Amino acid sequence: MSIVKVIEVISEGKTIEEAIHSAVHEASKTVKEIKQVDVDHIHAKVENGHITKFRIDARISFVIHH
């Protein structure tokens, strides 16, 4: 039987995809066996009428071995 742990992260990027990739990339530096990322919220920063970056709130799931 597997145990899965979930952490919440906030990440940003120039695109939504880049923000998600950044979240997984940074988490994978200290967390192994990441299995899934769920994006809860997407926020866009707007400056002078243009979107300059996206920020996501996400949950990253990974397997714990004991």
Secondary structure as UniProt FT lines:
FT   STRAND          3..13
FT   HELIX           16..27
FT   TURN            28..30
FT   STRAND          34..47
FT   TURN            48..49
FT   STRAND          50..64
//
